Amino acid sequence: MRALLEDFRQNFDRLTNKVKQKEVLIEDLKEQIVMLQSLSAEKNDSLKAERARHKKILRLKEKELDNQWRGNLLNL
């Protein structure tokens, strides 16, 4: 009987330790997810800003080319 109770206690301790390890792993993974989401949001913001900057440069270049064409046509 005593051996059976000792086996139950050992199994309980082993299972409890496994659960604690998995809880720690889950917490680590949650922290990693939050960090990756933050990095992803920063990257998206950076890409949006870069895209807007490129659009603005493109508009300015198009306007400059248009002005050059108009100037060339007026000089003809």
Secondary structure, 3 states (H helix, E strand, C coil): CHHHHHHHHHHHHHHHHHHHHHHHHHHHHHHHHHHHHHHHHHHHHHHHHHHHHHHHHHHHHHHHHHHHHHHHHHHC
